[in-house]
Amino acid sequence: MFIDFSTVDKASFEADICIIGAGAAGFSSAVTLMNSGLKILVVEGGGHGVNARAQALHTAILSGHPHSGIHEARARIIGGTTTKWGGQALPFMKEDFEGRPHVELSGWPVTLDDLKPYYKEAETILGTDHSVPFNYNPWKRSNITNAAFLNQGLKLFVTKWCKVPNFADQHSDKIESGSNISLLYNANVVEVLPTDDFGSVKSLRIRALNKKEGTIKARFFIAAGGALETVRLFLASKKFGAAGLGNSSGLAGCYFQDHVAATVGEVLPTSAKKFHDIFDPFYKDGFKYLPRIKLTPLYAAKQQALHASAQILFAGDNTVITDIKNILSAVKNKKAPALRILWSALAPLKLAGVIKTLWRWKINKRGPSAGKGPIWLEVHSEQNPLRESRVSLSETVDELDVPKICLHWIISDMTIETIRKTALLVKSEFESTNIGKVILEPWVEDGAVNPSCLLTDVYHQCGGLKMAASDKDGVVDSSCKVYGINNLYVASSAVFPTSSFSNPTMTIIALSIRICRTIEERIKKENLLFSGMKIFKHEKDVA
Ligand SMILES: Cc1cc2nc3c(=O)[nH]c(=O)nc-3n(C[C@H](O)[C@H](O)[C@H](O)COP(=O)(O)OP(=O)(O)OC[C@H]3O[C@@H](n4cnc5c(N)ncnc54)[C@H](O)[C@@H]3O)c2cc1C
C-alpha cells in the first residue's frame, strides 16, 4: 500500500522494521522482507513525480574539488536515484575486499565469499539474467572479437544491464499488493531519536513539505537514504549527543569517496569494424552487456596503483540511433511515428545507416553505437580513503530546518597516478596489438602537469559511515549495524571502506539483502517476536 503522509489523517506510525528511503537499497530491502510475515514500513521523502521543492532539500555547500553529482545525481522521489541511473551491474572483485599494503585503510571486515550468496539474490532484484555468469566469455560468439592484450595488466570484461532500471517501475506492484508492506511517501525523516539508555533508536521524526509532523516507531530500522543523506541524518540527530548518531569514533562523515573519471585521450582504430566488434554493447536474450577494460588487481598492486577501469566513448553522430529508438518506441506504444522522425530516418543519405544499424542491432545483436566521429578513452579510478575528504553540516538549513550538507571532496595524487598509469598501459596495448593508435592528453604523459580541473566524479558517492572491525575505526560493524546502537543498520554505499572501480549499486543491494537476513535471524534467535514485540496487523495498525 502507498500512503501520502502529507494528506493522510494519521501522524504516527508503527512497524516491525522501518526502512528509510525508497531507492535502490530501500526497495531491495522491502522486496527481500516481503514474505517475512513482519510488518514493513518504507518511509520516503519524495513522491511519485519529480518535485523541485523536494529536490532542493539536497542543496549542499561545496569546498575542495568540485563535485557535480551531489546536485545532479541524487533524486528525492519514489525510486530514488534508480529513476536516473543506467542500470549497469557489476560485483566487486575479491581483491576489493582485501587489505592492500600500498592502500592505507584498505580491507573490508567482510570477504567476497561472504557476499557471494547475496550478489546472486541481488540479480533477482536487479532483473539481470542469472544464467549468464559475470566471467561469461562473450568473445566465443562469432561476431564478438576479443582484444588479445599481450600485457597481463589489462583484461576485458563485461557488465550486465537491468531491463527495467527504475526500481519504482520494477517493484512498486509488490509494495502495492504486499499485505505486510506500506510505503509512506512525502515523509522526510528529519531526526532519529534515541531510547532513554541511548542504546537503540526509539523513533523517527518525520516532516512533509506542507509542514505536517509525525513519528514512526519500529523494532528495527534500516537507514537507506543514499550515502550523503544518510550521513547527514546521522550528523543531524543530536539527541544522541552533540556529534550526532553513531559518531563516538568521530568518523561519521569521514572518508567520502566517488569514482574519479578523466577523458585521457582519443583512439584512432586501425579497423573501425574490428574496433566496434570488440567494444560495442551486445545483446543476449534481450539483455544488454557492455565490454570494458580493467587494470588487473595484480598489476595495480605491482604498480602501487588503485583499482581502475577504462571504457570507450563513441562520440560520433547518433541521430540514426535516436531516430530508430523513436520509431521503435512509437510502435511499442501502438502509435504512428511522427512524420518528422520518419522523414529524418528515411532520407536517402540516412537510410543506408538506418538499415546497417538495424541489421547489426537486431540480427547481429550488437550496438547500437554512434556513427563516424571521435572515439574517446575514459579512465575511472577508485579513490584511496582520506579522512579529510568529508561530509559535515552547515549552519544554514533547508526548508525542513535540517542543516545542509557541506562536502569537502579531495582527490589524491595516488588517484591521478592510477589514471595516468592505466591510460599509458591501454595506449601501449592498443598500439602493440594493432587495435589502434591512442593520442593521449598532454597531462597523461607529462607528470608535471596537474590535471585536477579535468577530473570529475561519476555519480557514485561512497563512504562517510565506514564499515570496520572495531568501533574505533568505523561507524558500522561487518553486518552494517551501527556500533553502540542495537537496532539500526545502514544499507548504503556510505559503509564502503574502499569503493573498487565497479559500479556500486549491485554491492549496495547485496549488503541490503544481507542486512535483512541478519535482522530476520536476530528476530528468530533472540526470540524477539515473543518477548514483548508486537506483531502489527497491516489493516489495523498502519493507516
Ligand atoms: C545518471 C546516473 C547513472 C548511474 N548509473 C549507475 C550504474 O549504471 N550502475 C550503478 O551501479 N550505479 C549507477 N549510478 C548510481 C546509483 O544510482 C546509486 O548507486 C544508487 O541509486 C544508490 O542507491 P541508494 O538506495 O543508496 O540511494 P538512492 O537511490 O539515492 O535512494 C535514496 C532514497 O532515500 C530517500 N531519502 C533520502 N533522505 C531521506 C530522508 N531523510 N527521509 C526520507 N527519505 C529520504 C531519497 O528520496 C531516495 O528515494 C548512477 C547514478 C546516476 C545519477
The ligand as an ORCA input file, in Angstrom:
! r2SCAN-3c Opt
* xyz 0 1
  C      22.964      9.212    -14.136
  C      23.356      8.129    -13.160
  C      23.771      6.909    -13.657
  C      24.142      5.896    -12.773
  N      24.478      4.681    -13.299
  C      24.775      3.672    -12.476
  C      25.021      2.373    -12.995
  O      24.910      2.144    -14.203
  N      25.370      1.386    -12.116
  C      25.449      1.611    -10.763
  O      25.788      0.682    -10.020
  N      25.172      2.826    -10.248
  C      24.826      3.853    -11.049
  N      24.506      5.078    -10.523
  C      24.485      5.214     -9.052
  C      23.203      4.624     -8.473
  O      22.101      5.322     -8.967
  C      23.269      4.704     -6.946
  O      24.408      3.970     -6.521
  C      22.066      4.074     -6.263
  O      20.849      4.599     -6.740
  C      22.158      4.326     -4.753
  O      21.092      3.688     -4.133
  P      20.590      4.154     -2.687
  O      19.367      3.397     -2.399
  O      21.728      4.087     -1.753
  O      20.246      5.716     -2.867
  P      19.105      6.370     -3.746
  O      18.793      5.547     -4.931
  O      19.505      7.776     -3.974
  O      17.827      6.339     -2.797
  C      17.733      7.051     -1.589
  C      16.272      7.338     -1.310
  O      16.137      7.832      0.010
  C      15.300      8.974      0.023
  N      15.694      9.813      1.155
  C      16.883     10.417      1.328
  N      16.914     11.051      2.517
  C      15.713     10.836      3.080
  C      15.140     11.246      4.308
  N      15.796     11.995      5.192
  N      13.865     10.854      4.579
  C      13.164     10.090      3.707
  N      13.663      9.683      2.523
  C      14.924     10.052      2.233
  C      15.531      9.628     -1.323
  O      14.450     10.454     -1.686
  C      15.701      8.411     -2.231
  O      14.477      7.977     -2.739
  C      24.118      6.117    -11.372
  C      23.701      7.357    -10.878
  C      23.308      8.347    -11.761
  C      22.833      9.654    -11.215
*
